[in-house]
Amino acid sequence: MKRIIVFVILFVTHSLLAQVKFEANVSKNNLGLNERVRIEFSMNEDGDNFVPPNFEASGFRVVGGPSQSISQSWINGRSTFQKSYTYILLPQKKGNLIIRQAVIEINGQLYKTLPIKINVTDAVNLPNDPNEPATVSADNNLYLVADISKTNPFVNEPITVVYKLYFSYNIGITNWRELNKPKYNDFWSQNIDIKQLVAEEGMFKGERYRYVILRKTVLYPQKSGKLEIEPLSLDIDCQVPRGRPNFFGQVQLVEDSKRVSAGSKVISVKPLPEAGKPDDFSGAVGKFNFKVTPSRTGLKFGESLDLDLSVTGTGNLKLFSLPKPVVPSTLEMYDPQHSEKVTTPLSGMTGSIADKYTIIPQSKGNFPIKSMRFTYFDLNSGSYKTITSPEIMLNVLDGPGITNSPPVASGSNKISVTANKAFAFIKQKTKLKPIVSEDFLGSSLFYSLLILPFLGIPALMLFRKRKEAEDADIVGNKKKKSNALAKKYLSEAQKQINNKEPFYIALEKAMHNFLKAKFSIETSDMSKDKISEILLSKSANQETISDFITLTENCELARYAPSTSVTIQQDYDKAVEIISNLEKQLV
C-alpha cells in the first residue's frame, strides 16, 4: 500500500513538472505614444506552427522582429528547454489596447497565450542617456514635397503634381506606407504609374539630398476659384547611423520611423474669358484639329454610309462633346459610336476622339449635310478658335422620289400621298363575333370552375404537410430567424456594398445597433471591455466575441486601406455570421 502511495505521488509530481507552459510577457504595460514595447512569447517545450496575434488590429505596428532564441540545459540529470519569439511594437493610437492571443502547436495540441492589456498615453519626453552615443534623427533628414507645375491655371488647363521624398545621405529608407491619400475635389485626375522607384540627386533647402518620385498625377480643374488639394501623408521606416564607426569602419544602424506630409496646396483657377466666347463652345481647351469625313458621297437607295467626326490634338479630350451633324429629314441617322484613343503623359491628354454616325437615305436625290463648327480655347494665344468643316453633298442614285404622286384634276378633292398615310392605322381586316353568345351554364368554363376546388384539395394538403414539417424544424427556424435579424441590421450596409467607405460606416453602425437593440446600451458605453463583459455575462462564445470586436475595430481601418469587392463581400458575410451566432448564443 505504501509503495502505491509513493508511486502516485511521484507520478503527480512528474506530471506537474512536465506541464507545458506557453506565455506572453511585455516589457511594460504603460507607455507613451512615442515609446516602444517588447513582447516575448516563450514556451518550455518545442512547438510548431507558431501564429502571432494580429498586432495591427490591436493598434500596434511591428518595428522589430520577430527574433527567435532557443536554450537547453541539463542540471542534475534533468533537461530544461526554453524557446521564445520576440517582437518590438510601436503603438498607433492612445487608449487601453489589448494584444490578443498567440497560438502554437506542441505535441499535437494547440496552446494559446492570455490577452495582454497595455495602456497607451500621450507622447512622453524620452531622457537621453549620457553614455549612449548620439543617433542621427530622421526628423531633420526626411521630407515629403509636392511639386505643382502651375498654381494659377485656366479651367480645364492641365497641371501636374509630383510627390518627391527627400532624404539625406546618412539614412536609408526600408519601407513606406500611405496614411492619407490626396483627394482631388473639383479636379479631373489621372495617376501616372511609376514602375520602379529610382533614387536621384537634387538640391533641397540649399543642401544636396537624395530623392525618389513616389507619385505623379495630372489634374484638370473643373471650376474656377480657389481649389484645395488635400495632402499626401506617409509613414516611413528608415535606418539611421548610431555612434561612431568601429575598428573596421562599419557603422551601427538602428531602426527609426517618421510620419511625413506634403501639406495641402491651394490652386487659384482662372475662368475662361467671356469676351469672344462663341455660343457653340463645348468646353474644349488645348490645341486641336477637327475633321468630318464621309465613307462615300454617292450611293444607291437602301445603302448606308458612315460619317466620321474626329478631333485630334492635345488638351482635355475626355471632357467635352463633339458637335452633332444636321441632316435633312429624308436621311435616317442613327446614334453615334464613340471611340477614344487617348494617352495621358505628364504634359496632359493627347490623342484623338471620334463619333461615327450611320446614315441611310429614304429616297433618291441630292441631300446636303450642313457644315459643322468646332470651337476650342487656345492656351498659347489665350483666345477662342473655330474650325469649320465643308458642306457635304450626298447623291442617292435611285429609289422612290419625294414628289412622285400622280397629278390631281382641278376642282376635285385633293387627296395626296401624305393624306393617304394619315389613315394607315385603320385595320384592313375585320373580326366578327356572333350576337347570340353561349350560355354560361353547361359551358366549358362552368365545368372548369366546378372541378377546380376538388383539384385544389390535394395541393392544399401537400402545402399543410410541408408547413407542419417546417414548423417542427426548430433548429432550422431559429437559424432562419437569426439570419433574417442579421440582414435586417445590415440592410443599409448591403445597399452600400459597392461603395467602400459608406459600406464600412454602415457596417460598424449595424454591429452597434444590434447590441443597442439587444441590451439597451448607449453608443458612448460601447468600449471593447464593456462589450466583452456584457456578451460573456449572456453566455456568448469567446470566439464569437473576439470576431465581433475584431470586425468593428477593422471597419475604420478598412475605410482607408486598399480593398477589393471580394474583401468587402467577405466582411459582409462575416458580419451576418457573427450576428446570427450571437442571436443563437445569447440567453
C-alpha positions as CSV (number, residue, x, y, z in Angstrom):
1,M,0.0,0.0,0.0
2,K,2.8,2.4,0.9
3,R,4.5,1.7,-2.4
4,I,1.3,2.5,-4.3
5,I,1.0,5.9,-2.5
6,V,4.7,6.7,-3.2
7,F,4.2,5.8,-6.9
8,V,1.1,8.1,-7.2
9,I,2.9,11.0,-5.5
10,L,5.9,10.6,-7.9
11,F,3.6,10.4,-10.9
12,V,1.7,13.5,-10.0
13,T,4.9,15.4,-9.2
14,H,6.4,14.4,-12.6
15,S,3.2,15.4,-14.4
16,L,3.3,18.8,-12.7
17,L,7.0,19.3,-13.6
18,A,6.3,18.2,-17.2
19,Q,3.4,20.6,-17.7
20,V,3.6,22.6,-20.9
21,K,3.9,26.4,-20.5
22,F,3.2,28.9,-23.3
23,E,3.2,32.5,-22.0
24,A,3.4,36.1,-23.3
25,N,5.2,38.8,-21.4
26,V,5.7,42.5,-22.2
27,S,8.5,44.9,-21.1
28,K,5.9,47.3,-19.7
29,N,2.2,47.7,-19.5
30,N,2.1,51.6,-19.5
31,L,3.9,53.6,-22.2
32,G,3.6,56.8,-24.2
33,L,2.5,57.1,-27.8
34,N,6.1,57.6,-28.9
35,E,7.6,54.7,-26.8
36,R,8.1,51.1,-27.9
37,V,7.3,47.9,-26.1
38,R,8.9,44.5,-26.3
39,I,6.7,41.4,-26.2
40,E,8.1,37.9,-25.8
41,F,6.2,34.6,-26.4
42,S,8.0,31.8,-24.5
43,M,7.5,28.1,-24.2
44,N,9.1,25.2,-22.3
45,E,8.5,22.6,-25.0
46,D,9.5,22.8,-28.6
47,G,6.5,23.6,-30.8
48,D,5.5,24.1,-34.4
49,N,3.1,26.4,-36.5
50,F,3.5,29.5,-34.3
51,V,0.9,32.1,-35.1
52,P,1.4,35.5,-33.6
53,P,-1.5,37.9,-32.8
54,N,-2.7,40.4,-35.4
55,F,-0.8,43.4,-33.9
56,E,-2.2,45.9,-36.4
57,A,-5.8,45.0,-35.4
58,S,-4.7,45.6,-31.7
59,G,-3.4,49.1,-32.6
60,F,0.4,48.3,-32.9
61,R,2.9,48.3,-35.6
62,V,5.8,45.9,-35.7
63,V,9.1,47.8,-35.9
64,G,11.4,44.9,-34.9
65,G,11.4,41.2,-35.1
66,P,10.5,38.5,-34.9
67,S,13.7,37.3,-33.3
68,Q,13.9,33.7,-32.1
69,S,16.0,32.2,-29.3
70,I,16.4,28.7,-28.1
71,S,18.2,27.5,-24.9
72,Q,18.5,24.0,-23.5
73,S,20.5,22.8,-20.4
74,W,21.0,19.7,-18.2
75,I,21.1,20.1,-14.4
76,N,21.4,17.1,-12.1
77,G,20.2,14.9,-15.0
78,R,17.1,17.0,-15.6
79,S,16.6,18.7,-19.0
80,T,15.3,22.2,-19.3
81,F,14.2,23.8,-22.6
82,Q,13.2,27.4,-23.4
83,K,12.2,28.8,-26.8
84,S,10.9,32.4,-27.4
85,Y,9.8,34.7,-30.2
86,T,10.3,38.4,-29.6
87,Y,8.7,41.5,-31.3
88,I,9.3,45.2,-30.9
89,L,6.0,47.1,-31.2
90,L,5.1,50.8,-31.7
91,P,1.6,51.9,-30.6
92,Q,-0.5,53.6,-33.3
93,K,-3.2,55.2,-31.0
94,K,-3.9,56.0,-27.4
95,G,-6.2,54.1,-25.0
96,N,-6.4,50.7,-23.5
97,L,-5.1,48.4,-26.2
98,I,-5.3,44.6,-26.0
99,I,-2.8,42.3,-27.6
100,R,-4.7,39.2,-28.5
101,Q,-3.8,35.5,-28.1
102,A,-0.9,33.8,-29.9
103,V,-1.2,30.1,-30.9
104,I,1.3,27.3,-31.2
105,E,1.1,23.5,-31.6
106,I,3.0,21.4,-29.1
107,N,2.9,17.6,-29.2
108,G,-0.2,17.7,-31.4
109,Q,-2.2,20.1,-29.1
110,L,-2.9,23.8,-29.6
111,Y,-1.8,26.2,-26.8
112,K,-2.8,29.9,-26.5
113,T,-1.4,32.8,-24.5
114,L,-3.6,35.1,-22.4
115,P,-4.6,38.5,-23.9
116,I,-2.4,41.4,-22.5
117,K,-3.8,44.8,-21.8
118,I,-1.5,47.8,-22.4
119,N,-2.3,51.4,-21.5
120,V,-1.0,54.0,-24.1
121,T,-0.9,57.6,-23.0
122,D,0.2,60.9,-24.7
123,A,3.7,61.1,-26.0
124,V,6.4,61.5,-23.3
125,N,9.8,63.1,-23.2
126,L,12.4,60.4,-23.5
127,P,15.5,61.1,-21.4
128,N,18.9,60.9,-23.2
129,D,21.4,58.5,-21.8
130,P,24.8,60.5,-21.5
131,N,26.7,57.2,-22.0
132,E,24.8,56.4,-25.2
133,P,26.4,57.7,-28.5
134,A,24.4,60.3,-30.5
135,T,22.0,58.9,-33.0
136,V,21.1,60.7,-36.2
137,S,17.4,61.6,-36.2
138,A,15.0,61.2,-39.1
139,D,13.2,64.4,-38.2
140,N,15.6,66.7,-39.9
141,N,16.7,64.4,-42.7
142,L,13.4,63.3,-44.3
143,Y,10.9,65.5,-46.2
144,L,7.9,64.9,-48.4
145,V,7.3,67.6,-51.1
146,A,4.5,68.2,-53.6
147,D,5.8,70.0,-56.7
148,I,3.0,71.6,-58.7
149,S,3.7,72.7,-62.3
150,K,1.3,75.7,-62.2
151,T,-0.7,77.3,-59.4
152,N,-3.0,79.7,-61.4
153,P,-4.2,77.7,-64.5
154,F,-7.4,78.3,-66.6
155,V,-10.4,76.0,-66.2
156,N,-9.5,72.6,-67.9
157,E,-5.9,73.6,-68.3
158,P,-3.6,70.6,-67.3
159,I,-1.3,70.9,-64.2
160,T,0.9,68.2,-62.7
161,V,1.6,67.2,-59.1
162,V,4.8,65.3,-58.4
163,Y,5.3,63.9,-54.9
164,K,9.0,63.6,-54.0
165,L,10.5,62.1,-50.9
166,Y,13.8,63.8,-50.0
167,F,16.2,62.0,-47.6
168,S,19.8,62.8,-46.6
169,Y,22.8,60.6,-47.5
170,N,23.2,59.2,-43.9
171,I,19.9,57.5,-43.7
172,G,18.3,54.7,-45.6
173,I,14.6,54.1,-46.5
174,T,13.4,50.5,-45.8
175,N,9.6,50.8,-46.2
176,W,6.8,53.4,-46.6
177,R,3.0,53.3,-46.3
178,E,0.3,55.7,-47.3
179,L,-1.7,57.0,-44.4
180,N,-3.9,59.6,-46.2
181,K,-4.3,59.6,-49.9
182,P,-4.8,63.0,-51.5
183,K,-8.3,63.8,-52.7
184,Y,-8.7,66.0,-55.8
185,N,-12.2,67.5,-55.3
186,D,-13.3,69.6,-58.4
187,F,-10.5,68.2,-60.4
188,W,-10.4,65.5,-63.1
189,S,-7.4,63.4,-62.2
190,Q,-5.2,60.7,-63.8
191,N,-2.4,59.0,-61.9
192,I,0.7,58.0,-63.9
193,D,2.1,54.6,-63.0
194,I,5.7,54.5,-61.6
195,K,7.0,51.1,-62.4
196,Q,10.2,51.4,-60.4
197,L,11.4,53.8,-57.7
198,V,14.8,55.3,-58.7
199,A,16.9,57.4,-56.3
200,E,18.2,60.6,-57.8
201,E,20.2,63.5,-56.5
202,G,19.0,67.1,-56.2
203,M,19.2,70.3,-54.1
204,F,16.7,70.9,-51.3
205,K,16.9,73.8,-48.8
206,G,20.3,74.7,-50.1
207,E,21.8,71.2,-49.5
208,R,22.3,68.1,-51.6
209,Y,19.8,65.4,-50.9
210,R,18.7,62.1,-52.5
211,Y,15.1,61.8,-53.5
212,V,12.6,59.4,-55.1
213,I,9.4,60.2,-57.0
214,L,6.5,58.4,-55.3
215,R,3.5,59.6,-57.3
216,K,2.7,61.6,-60.5
217,T,-0.8,63.0,-61.1
218,V,-2.2,65.0,-63.9
219,L,-5.1,67.3,-62.9
220,Y,-7.7,69.3,-64.9
221,P,-9.6,71.9,-62.8
222,Q,-13.3,71.8,-63.5
223,K,-14.3,75.1,-62.0
224,S,-12.8,78.5,-61.2
225,G,-11.8,79.9,-57.8
226,K,-9.5,78.6,-55.1
227,L,-9.4,74.8,-55.1
228,E,-7.6,72.8,-52.4
229,I,-5.5,69.7,-53.0
230,E,-5.6,67.6,-49.8
231,P,-2.2,66.4,-48.5
232,L,-0.5,63.1,-49.0
233,S,0.8,61.6,-45.7
234,L,3.2,58.7,-45.3
235,D,4.6,56.5,-42.6
236,I,8.3,56.0,-43.3
237,D,10.5,53.2,-41.9
238,C,14.2,54.0,-42.1
239,Q,17.7,53.2,-40.8
240,V,19.9,55.8,-39.2
241,P,23.5,55.5,-38.1
242,R,24.3,55.4,-34.4
243,G,27.6,56.3,-32.8
244,R,31.0,56.2,-34.4
245,P,32.3,53.6,-36.9
246,N,34.0,50.6,-35.3
247,F,37.6,49.5,-35.8
248,F,36.7,48.1,-39.3
249,G,34.9,51.3,-40.4
250,Q,31.4,49.8,-40.0
251,V,28.6,52.0,-38.7
252,Q,25.9,50.5,-36.5
253,L,22.4,51.2,-37.9
254,V,19.3,51.4,-35.8
255,E,15.6,51.4,-36.9
256,D,13.7,54.6,-36.8
257,S,10.4,55.9,-38.2
258,K,8.8,59.2,-39.1
259,R,5.4,60.4,-40.4
260,V,5.6,63.0,-43.1
261,S,3.1,65.0,-45.0
262,A,3.3,67.1,-48.2
263,G,0.8,69.6,-46.8
264,S,-2.4,70.9,-48.5
265,K,-2.0,73.1,-51.6
266,V,-4.3,75.8,-52.9
267,I,-4.7,76.3,-56.7
268,S,-6.2,79.6,-57.9
269,V,-8.1,78.6,-61.1
270,K,-9.0,81.4,-63.6
271,P,-12.3,81.2,-65.5
272,L,-12.2,81.1,-69.3
273,P,-12.7,84.7,-70.8
274,E,-16.2,85.6,-71.8
275,A,-15.0,88.0,-74.5
276,G,-15.2,86.3,-77.8
277,K,-16.7,83.1,-76.5
278,P,-19.0,81.5,-79.2
279,D,-22.4,80.2,-78.3
280,D,-21.5,76.7,-79.5
281,F,-18.4,76.4,-77.3
282,S,-18.5,73.0,-75.6
283,G,-15.5,73.4,-73.2
284,A,-12.6,72.2,-75.3
285,V,-9.2,73.6,-74.1
286,G,-5.9,72.9,-75.8
287,K,-4.7,72.6,-79.4
288,F,-6.9,70.6,-81.8
289,N,-7.7,69.6,-85.4
290,F,-11.3,68.9,-86.5
291,K,-12.4,66.7,-89.5
292,V,-15.7,65.4,-90.9
293,T,-15.2,62.5,-93.3
294,P,-18.0,60.5,-95.1
295,S,-17.2,57.0,-96.2
296,R,-18.8,57.9,-99.6
297,T,-20.9,60.6,-101.2
298,G,-22.6,58.5,-104.0
299,L,-24.8,55.5,-103.1
300,K,-27.9,53.6,-104.1
301,F,-31.2,53.7,-102.3
302,G,-31.2,51.3,-99.3
303,E,-27.4,51.5,-98.9
304,S,-25.8,53.2,-95.9
305,L,-22.8,55.4,-95.3
306,D,-20.6,56.2,-92.3
307,L,-20.0,59.8,-91.3
308,D,-16.9,60.2,-89.1
309,L,-16.3,63.2,-86.8
310,S,-12.9,63.3,-85.2
311,V,-10.8,65.7,-83.1
312,T,-7.1,65.1,-82.7
313,G,-4.5,67.1,-80.6
314,T,-3.5,67.9,-77.1
315,G,-5.9,69.0,-74.4
316,N,-8.9,67.9,-72.3
317,L,-10.0,65.3,-74.9
318,K,-12.2,63.3,-72.5
319,L,-14.0,66.3,-71.1
320,F,-16.0,67.8,-74.0
321,S,-18.5,66.5,-76.6
322,L,-18.3,66.7,-80.4
323,P,-20.9,68.7,-82.5
324,K,-23.8,66.8,-83.9
325,P,-24.5,66.7,-87.7
326,V,-27.6,68.3,-89.1
327,V,-29.1,66.3,-92.0
328,P,-32.4,66.5,-94.0
329,S,-35.4,64.5,-92.8
330,T,-35.1,62.2,-95.8
331,L,-31.8,60.9,-94.3
332,E,-32.2,58.5,-91.3
333,M,-29.3,59.0,-88.9
334,Y,-28.6,56.6,-86.0
335,D,-26.9,57.3,-82.7
336,P,-23.1,57.5,-82.9
337,Q,-20.5,55.0,-81.9
338,H,-18.0,56.9,-79.7
339,S,-14.3,55.9,-79.6
340,E,-11.2,57.3,-77.8
341,K,-7.5,56.8,-78.4
342,V,-6.1,59.0,-75.6
343,T,-2.9,58.7,-73.5
344,T,-2.1,60.9,-70.5
345,P,1.6,61.6,-70.1
346,L,2.8,64.2,-67.6
347,S,2.1,67.0,-70.2
348,G,-1.6,66.2,-70.3
349,M,-4.0,64.2,-72.5
350,T,-3.1,63.7,-76.2
351,G,-4.6,61.6,-78.9
352,S,-8.0,61.6,-80.6
353,I,-11.7,61.1,-80.0
354,A,-14.3,60.3,-82.7
355,D,-18.1,59.8,-83.3
356,K,-19.2,57.6,-86.1
357,Y,-22.8,58.1,-87.4
358,T,-24.6,55.6,-89.7
359,I,-26.9,57.3,-92.3
360,I,-29.4,55.6,-94.6
361,P,-31.3,57.7,-97.3
362,Q,-35.1,57.2,-97.6
363,S,-35.4,58.4,-101.2
364,K,-33.3,59.3,-104.2
365,G,-32.0,62.8,-104.8
366,N,-29.2,65.2,-103.7
367,F,-29.1,65.9,-100.0
368,P,-26.7,68.3,-98.2
369,I,-25.1,67.7,-94.8
370,K,-24.5,71.1,-93.4
371,S,-21.1,72.3,-92.4
372,M,-20.2,72.0,-88.7
373,R,-18.2,74.2,-86.4
374,F,-15.9,73.1,-83.6
375,T,-14.6,75.8,-81.2
376,Y,-11.8,75.4,-78.6
377,F,-9.8,77.8,-76.3
378,D,-6.2,78.0,-77.4
379,L,-3.9,78.3,-74.3
380,N,-1.0,79.6,-76.3
381,S,-2.8,82.6,-77.7
382,G,-5.4,83.0,-74.9
383,S,-8.2,83.2,-77.4
384,Y,-11.0,81.1,-78.9
385,K,-10.5,79.4,-82.3
386,T,-13.1,77.9,-84.6
387,I,-12.7,75.2,-87.2
388,T,-15.5,74.8,-89.8
389,S,-15.9,71.7,-91.9
390,P,-17.1,72.0,-95.5
391,E,-20.6,71.1,-96.6
392,I,-21.1,67.5,-97.8
393,M,-23.5,66.7,-100.7
394,L,-24.8,63.2,-100.9
395,N,-26.1,61.8,-104.3
396,V,-28.6,59.0,-104.0
397,L,-28.9,57.4,-107.4
398,D,-32.2,55.5,-107.4
399,G,-35.2,54.7,-105.2
400,P,-38.6,56.3,-104.7
401,G,-38.8,60.1,-105.3
402,I,-40.2,62.6,-103.0
403,T,-42.7,64.1,-105.4
404,N,-43.8,61.0,-107.4
405,S,-47.6,61.3,-106.6
406,P,-49.9,61.5,-109.7
407,P,-51.4,64.9,-110.8
408,V,-54.8,65.9,-109.3
409,A,-57.5,67.3,-111.5
410,S,-58.6,70.9,-110.8
411,G,-61.8,71.3,-108.8
412,S,-61.6,67.8,-107.3
413,N,-60.9,67.0,-103.7
414,K,-57.1,67.0,-103.1
415,I,-56.0,63.6,-101.8
416,S,-52.2,63.4,-101.5
417,V,-49.9,60.5,-100.6
418,T,-49.4,62.2,-97.3
419,A,-53.2,62.2,-96.6
420,N,-53.4,58.6,-97.5
421,K,-50.7,57.7,-95.0
422,A,-52.7,59.5,-92.3
423,F,-55.3,56.8,-92.4
424,A,-52.9,53.9,-92.5
425,F,-53.8,53.0,-88.9
426,I,-57.3,51.8,-90.0
427,K,-57.4,48.0,-89.9
428,Q,-57.7,46.2,-93.3
429,K,-59.3,43.0,-91.9
430,T,-62.3,42.5,-89.6
431,K,-63.1,40.1,-86.8
432,L,-66.8,39.4,-86.5
433,K,-68.4,38.0,-83.3
434,P,-71.8,36.3,-83.1
435,I,-74.6,38.4,-81.5
436,V,-76.0,35.4,-79.6
437,S,-73.5,34.1,-77.1
438,E,-73.3,30.7,-75.5
439,D,-74.9,30.3,-72.1
440,F,-72.6,30.1,-69.1
441,L,-74.4,27.1,-67.6
442,G,-73.1,23.9,-69.2
443,S,-70.2,25.7,-70.9
444,S,-66.5,24.6,-70.6
445,L,-65.8,27.5,-68.2
446,F,-68.6,26.3,-66.0
447,Y,-67.3,22.8,-65.6
448,S,-63.7,24.0,-65.1
449,L,-64.7,26.2,-62.2
450,L,-66.8,23.3,-60.8
451,I,-63.9,20.8,-60.8
452,L,-61.2,23.3,-59.7
453,P,-62.0,23.2,-55.9
454,F,-61.7,19.4,-55.9
455,L,-58.3,19.6,-57.7
456,G,-57.1,22.1,-55.1
457,I,-57.7,19.8,-52.1
458,P,-54.5,17.6,-52.7
459,A,-52.4,20.8,-53.3
460,L,-53.7,22.2,-50.0
461,M,-52.9,19.0,-48.1
462,L,-49.3,19.0,-49.5
463,F,-48.9,22.6,-48.5
464,R,-50.2,21.9,-45.0
465,K,-47.9,18.9,-44.6
466,R,-44.8,21.0,-45.7
467,K,-45.8,23.8,-43.3
468,E,-46.0,21.3,-40.4
469,A,-42.6,19.9,-41.3
470,E,-41.1,23.4,-41.4
471,D,-42.7,24.3,-38.0
472,A,-41.2,21.1,-36.5
473,D,-37.7,22.1,-37.6
474,I,-36.9,24.2,-34.6
475,V,-33.1,24.5,-35.3
476,G,-33.8,25.5,-38.9
477,N,-36.4,28.0,-38.0
478,K,-34.1,29.6,-35.4
479,K,-31.3,29.8,-37.9
480,K,-33.6,31.4,-40.5
481,K,-34.8,33.9,-37.8
482,S,-31.2,34.7,-36.8
483,N,-30.1,35.3,-40.4
484,A,-33.2,37.5,-41.1
485,L,-32.3,39.5,-38.0
486,A,-28.7,39.9,-39.1
487,K,-29.8,41.0,-42.6
488,K,-32.3,43.5,-41.1
489,Y,-29.5,45.3,-39.2
490,L,-27.1,45.0,-42.2
491,S,-29.6,46.2,-44.9
492,E,-28.0,49.6,-45.1
493,A,-24.5,48.1,-45.4
494,Q,-25.8,45.8,-48.2
495,K,-27.1,48.9,-50.1
496,Q,-23.6,50.5,-50.0
497,I,-21.7,47.3,-50.8
498,N,-20.3,48.9,-54.0
499,N,-19.0,52.0,-52.1
500,K,-16.2,51.1,-49.8
501,E,-16.2,54.0,-47.2
502,P,-20.1,54.2,-46.8
503,F,-20.2,50.4,-46.6
504,Y,-17.8,50.2,-43.6
505,I,-19.5,53.1,-41.8
506,A,-22.9,51.4,-42.2
507,L,-21.4,48.0,-41.2
508,E,-20.0,49.4,-37.9
509,K,-23.3,51.1,-37.1
510,A,-25.2,47.9,-37.8
511,M,-23.0,46.0,-35.3
512,H,-23.5,48.6,-32.7
513,N,-27.3,48.9,-33.3
514,F,-27.6,45.1,-32.8
515,L,-26.1,45.5,-29.3
516,K,-28.2,48.5,-28.6
517,A,-31.4,46.7,-29.6
518,K,-30.5,43.6,-27.5
519,F,-29.3,45.2,-24.3
520,S,-30.5,48.9,-24.5
521,I,-27.0,50.3,-24.1
522,E,-25.8,53.7,-25.4
523,T,-23.1,54.1,-28.1
524,S,-20.9,56.0,-25.6
525,D,-20.8,52.9,-23.4
526,M,-19.6,50.6,-26.2
527,S,-16.0,50.1,-25.2
528,K,-14.3,46.8,-26.0
529,D,-14.2,45.8,-22.3
530,K,-17.9,46.7,-21.8
531,I,-18.9,44.7,-24.9
532,S,-16.9,41.7,-23.8
533,E,-18.3,41.9,-20.3
534,I,-21.9,42.0,-21.5
535,L,-21.6,39.2,-24.0
536,L,-19.8,37.0,-21.6
537,S,-22.4,37.5,-19.0
538,K,-25.0,36.4,-21.6
539,S,-23.1,33.1,-22.2
540,A,-21.8,34.2,-25.7
541,N,-18.9,32.1,-27.1
542,Q,-15.5,33.6,-26.6
543,E,-14.5,33.1,-30.3
544,T,-17.7,34.9,-31.4
545,I,-17.0,37.8,-29.1
546,S,-13.4,38.1,-30.4
547,D,-14.7,38.1,-34.0
548,F,-17.3,40.8,-33.2
549,I,-14.7,43.1,-31.6
550,T,-12.1,42.4,-34.4
551,L,-14.7,43.2,-37.2
552,T,-15.8,46.5,-35.5
553,E,-12.2,47.6,-35.0
554,N,-11.3,46.8,-38.6
555,C,-14.1,48.8,-40.0
556,E,-12.4,52.2,-39.6
557,L,-9.0,50.9,-40.9
558,A,-10.7,49.3,-43.9
559,R,-12.2,52.7,-44.9
560,Y,-8.8,53.9,-45.9
561,A,-6.9,50.7,-46.7
562,P,-7.0,49.2,-50.2
563,S,-9.6,46.6,-50.7
564,T,-11.5,44.7,-53.4
565,S,-15.1,43.8,-53.9
566,V,-14.3,40.3,-52.8
567,T,-12.9,41.6,-49.4
568,I,-16.0,43.8,-48.9
569,Q,-18.3,40.8,-49.6
570,Q,-16.3,38.6,-47.2
571,D,-16.7,41.3,-44.4
572,Y,-20.4,41.5,-45.0
573,D,-20.8,37.7,-44.9
574,K,-18.7,37.6,-41.7
575,A,-21.0,40.2,-40.1
576,V,-24.1,38.2,-41.0
577,E,-22.5,35.1,-39.5
578,I,-21.4,36.9,-36.2
579,I,-24.9,38.4,-35.6
580,S,-26.6,35.1,-36.3
581,N,-24.3,33.3,-33.9
582,L,-24.8,35.8,-31.2
583,E,-28.6,35.7,-31.6
584,K,-28.5,31.9,-31.1
585,Q,-26.0,32.0,-28.2
586,L,-27.4,34.9,-26.1
587,V,-29.7,33.9,-23.3
